[in-house]
Amino acid sequence: MKPFLTIAIGGGTEPVGQWTVADARGHASHVMGAVVVADLDAAYHRVLIGAVGIEDAKARNVIEDIAKHRDDQ
């Protein structure tokens, strides 16, 4: 027998699945990485529209392109 976590959504009592310890660690790592990337993207957006002076829509497009490139890696 190996340890696992039971997954329930929205505080429900019905389980929708389960994770191994490795699954839980991987998920936590992914979430923490997403927080870091979101903070960096927000800072980059501020620089693009502030110091660089490009329009908000173009700045968002640049950040979206960077995200697509990051996903390809």
C-alpha positions in Angstrom: 0.0 0.0 0.0 1.2 3.5 -0.9 0.1 6.8 0.5 -2.3 8.9 -1.6 -4.4 12.0 -1.4 -8.1 11.9 -2.2 -9.3 14.9 -4.3 -12.6 16.6 -3.7 -13.7 19.8 -5.5 -15.4 22.7 -3.8 -15.4 21.2 -0.3 -17.6 18.3 -1.5 -17.5 15.0 0.2 -17.5 12.9 -3.0 -14.0 12.2 -4.2 -13.2 13.0 -7.9 -9.9 11.3 -7.9 -6.7 10.7 -6.1 -3.0 11.7 -6.3 0.2 10.0 -5.3 2.6 12.0 -3.2 4.6 12.6 -6.4 1.5 13.9 -8.1 0.8 16.3 -5.3 4.4 17.6 -5.2 4.3 18.1 -9.0 1.1 20.0 -8.8 2.4 22.2 -6.0 5.6 22.9 -8.0 3.6 23.8 -11.0 1.3 26.2 -9.1 4.3 27.9 -7.4 6.0 28.3 -10.8 2.8 29.9 -12.2 2.7 32.4 -9.4 6.3 33.4 -10.2 5.6 33.7 -13.9 2.5 35.8 -13.4 4.4 38.2 -11.2 7.2 38.5 -13.8 4.6 39.0 -16.7 2.9 41.8 -14.7 6.2 43.5 -14.1 7.2 43.2 -17.8 3.7 44.6 -18.8 4.3 47.6 -16.5 7.7 48.2 -18.2 6.3 47.9 -21.7 3.5 50.4 -21.2 5.5 52.7 -18.8 9.2 53.0 -19.7 8.9 51.7 -23.3 5.6 53.5 -24.0 3.8 51.0 -26.1 0.0 50.5 -26.1 -1.6 48.2 -23.6 -3.0 45.9 -26.3 0.5 45.5 -27.9 2.1 44.9 -24.5 -0.4 42.1 -23.8 0.4 40.6 -27.2 4.1 40.6 -26.5 3.5 38.9 -23.2 1.2 36.4 -24.8 3.9 35.6 -27.4 6.4 35.1 -24.6 4.0 32.8 -22.8 3.6 30.7 -26.0 7.3 30.5 -26.4 7.7 29.5 -22.8 5.1 26.7 -23.2 7.0 25.4 -26.3 10.1 25.0 -24.2 
